Amino acid sequence: MEINKKAAGALGGCDTIDDVEGIFQLFGIAGLREKIEHIIFAMGSPMVFMVPGDGTVESEYATVLSMFLTERAESGK
């Protein structure tokens, strides 16, 4: 999968789940794996270690999205 750098850059202006989903809709990014990769890229491609949880891609997406929005809130953008 190739990262859409414009979409990843646009994620930098997001503060809410609705903002993030709006960017994904605008750029036609629908798959959860694709969304996860774009969010991780937008965070500067940190090494991400996942807690197994229930093992679903939905759980992984929710965790990465939460990390992204928490980082944004704590850094004040």
C-alpha positions as semicolon CSV with decimal commas, in nm:
position;residue;x (nm);y (nm);z (nm)
1;M;0,000;0,000;0,000
2;E;0,122;0,346;-0,086
3;I;0,069;0,636;0,154
4;N;-0,117;0,934;0,014
5;K;0,109;1,204;0,158
6;K;-0,150;1,477;0,104
7;A;-0,404;1,281;0,308
8;A;-0,147;1,207;0,579
9;G;-0,055;1,576;0,590
10;A;-0,419;1,675;0,615
11;L;-0,457;1,447;0,917
12;G;-0,225;1,688;1,099
13;G;-0,513;1,935;1,125
14;C;-0,752;1,687;1,284
15;D;-0,869;1,713;1,644
16;T;-1,161;1,470;1,649
17;I;-1,266;1,131;1,518
18;D;-1,509;1,308;1,283
19;D;-1,222;1,522;1,147
20;V;-1,011;1,211;1,080
21;E;-1,298;1,025;0,916
22;G;-1,374;1,332;0,703
23;I;-1,018;1,332;0,570
24;F;-1,038;0,962;0,492
25;Q;-1,367;1,014;0,311
26;L;-1,230;1,313;0,118
27;F;-0,932;1,111;-0,005
28;G;-1,124;0,786;-0,062
29;I;-0,940;0,589;0,206
30;A;-1,180;0,320;0,324
31;G;-0,990;0,015;0,446
32;L;-0,897;-0,005;0,813
33;R;-0,541;-0,123;0,740
34;E;-0,499;0,168;0,500
35;K;-0,634;0,411;0,762
36;I;-0,398;0,269;1,026
37;E;-0,096;0,313;0,799
38;H;-0,191;0,672;0,716
39;I;-0,236;0,765;1,083
40;I;0,097;0,608;1,177
41;F;0,266;0,796;0,891
42;A;0,101;1,121;1,007
43;M;0,249;1,061;1,354
44;G;0,598;1,047;1,204
45;S;0,610;0,669;1,162
46;P;0,687;0,579;1,525
47;M;0,752;0,220;1,622
48;V;0,411;0,097;1,733
49;F;0,373;-0,201;1,961
50;M;0,020;-0,328;1,989
51;V;-0,136;-0,498;2,287
52;P;-0,310;-0,809;2,153
53;G;-0,657;-0,706;2,275
54;D;-0,921;-0,899;2,087
55;G;-0,697;-0,929;1,782
56;T;-0,927;-0,755;1,537
57;V;-0,827;-0,487;1,290
58;E;-1,113;-0,276;1,431
59;S;-0,948;-0,287;1,775
60;E;-0,610;-0,198;1,625
61;Y;-0,761;0,097;1,437
62;A;-0,937;0,225;1,751
63;T;-0,609;0,205;1,945
64;V;-0,401;0,385;1,680
65;L;-0,669;0,651;1,632
66;S;-0,683;0,709;2,008
67;M;-0,303;0,739;2,027
68;F;-0,304;0,989;1,741
69;L;-0,577;1,211;1,888
70;T;-0,426;1,194;2,238
71;E;-0,086;1,297;2,102
72;R;-0,248;1,587;1,916
73;A;-0,431;1,706;2,229
74;E;-0,125;1,679;2,454
75;S;0,106;1,857;2,213
76;G;-0,139;2,139;2,154
77;K;-0,100;2,058;1,784
